């Protein structure tokens, strides 16, 4: 029996179908799935559950409302986890977030 789970993370310009990585070893299948924008994560998560994924894990870069939308999209069919940062890593995570945001095209 193979157990499948997925980790969804944001990566600008990515395609969740074409750019995913699947590791399949020793009874465990892991999907590493990028989304170009967090707004796509709920649909991607629902599709993964339909493919047999039994657990969804979200990158800590997803805001809480985005994580809640993913949990809502899977409708309790599977658990949805959300990576958090230990207090001693919050400053580093914030610096990374600032660099990420500075590198993104501005709307308007």
C-alpha positions as CSV (number, residue, x, y, z in Angstrom):
1,X,0.0,0.0,0.0
2,X,1.3,3.5,-0.9
3,X,0.5,6.5,1.3
4,X,0.5,9.8,-0.5
5,X,0.9,13.3,0.8
6,X,1.6,16.7,-0.7
7,X,3.6,19.8,0.1
8,X,2.3,23.0,-1.6
9,X,4.5,26.1,-1.8
10,X,4.5,29.4,-3.7
11,X,6.9,29.8,-6.6
12,X,6.2,32.6,-9.1
13,X,5.8,31.6,-12.7
14,X,5.3,27.9,-11.9
15,X,2.7,25.5,-13.3
16,X,1.4,23.2,-10.6
17,X,0.9,20.3,-13.1
18,X,4.1,20.6,-15.1
19,X,6.5,21.7,-12.4
20,X,5.5,19.3,-9.6
21,X,8.0,16.7,-8.4
22,X,6.8,13.2,-7.3
23,X,9.0,11.0,-5.1
24,X,7.7,7.4,-4.9
25,X,9.7,5.1,-2.6
26,X,9.1,2.4,-0.1
27,X,5.3,2.8,0.1
28,X,5.3,6.6,0.3
29,X,4.5,9.0,-2.5
30,X,5.4,12.7,-1.9
31,X,4.2,15.4,-4.2
32,X,6.1,18.7,-4.1
33,X,3.7,21.1,-5.8
34,X,4.5,24.8,-6.6
35,X,1.7,27.3,-7.2
36,X,2.4,30.7,-8.8
37,X,0.0,32.4,-6.4
38,X,-1.6,31.2,-3.1
39,X,-5.1,31.8,-4.6
40,X,-4.5,28.7,-6.8
41,X,-3.7,26.4,-3.8
42,X,-7.3,25.5,-2.9
43,X,-8.0,24.1,-6.4
44,X,-4.6,22.3,-6.5
45,X,-5.2,20.8,-3.1
46,X,-8.7,19.6,-4.1
47,X,-7.3,18.0,-7.2
48,X,-4.5,16.3,-5.2
49,X,-7.1,14.8,-2.8
50,X,-9.0,13.5,-5.8
51,X,-5.8,11.8,-6.9
52,X,-5.5,10.0,-3.6
53,X,-3.4,12.3,-1.5
54,X,-4.1,11.7,2.2
55,X,-2.5,14.8,3.7
56,X,-1.8,18.3,2.5
57,X,1.0,20.4,4.0
58,X,1.4,24.1,3.2
59,X,4.5,26.2,3.2
60,X,4.8,28.7,6.1
61,X,4.8,31.5,3.6
62,X,1.0,31.1,3.1
63,X,-1.0,33.6,5.0
64,X,-3.5,32.2,7.5
65,X,-6.5,33.1,5.3
66,X,-5.0,31.3,2.3
67,X,-4.4,28.2,4.5
68,X,-8.0,28.4,5.7
69,X,-9.2,28.5,2.1
70,X,-7.2,25.3,1.3
71,X,-8.7,23.5,4.4
72,X,-12.1,24.6,3.2
73,X,-11.5,23.4,-0.3
74,X,-10.7,19.8,0.8
75,X,-13.7,19.8,3.0
76,X,-12.3,17.8,5.9
77,X,-11.5,14.8,3.6
78,X,-7.8,15.0,4.6
79,X,-5.8,16.9,7.2
80,X,-4.2,20.2,6.2
81,X,-1.1,21.3,8.0
82,X,0.6,24.7,7.8
83,X,4.3,25.0,8.5
84,X,5.2,27.5,11.2
85,X,8.4,29.1,12.2
86,X,10.1,28.7,15.6
87,X,10.4,32.0,17.4
88,X,14.2,32.1,16.8
89,X,13.7,31.9,13.0
90,X,11.0,34.5,12.7
91,X,13.4,37.3,11.8
92,X,15.1,35.2,9.1
93,X,11.7,34.3,7.7
94,X,10.7,37.9,7.7
95,X,13.9,38.9,5.8
96,X,13.3,36.2,3.3
97,X,9.7,37.5,2.9
98,X,11.0,41.0,2.3
99,X,13.4,39.8,-0.4
100,X,10.7,37.7,-2.0
101,X,8.3,40.7,-2.1
102,X,11.0,43.1,-3.4
103,X,11.6,40.7,-6.3
104,X,7.9,40.5,-7.4
105,X,6.4,42.7,-10.1
106,X,4.1,45.4,-8.7
107,X,0.5,45.3,-9.8
108,X,-0.9,48.4,-11.3
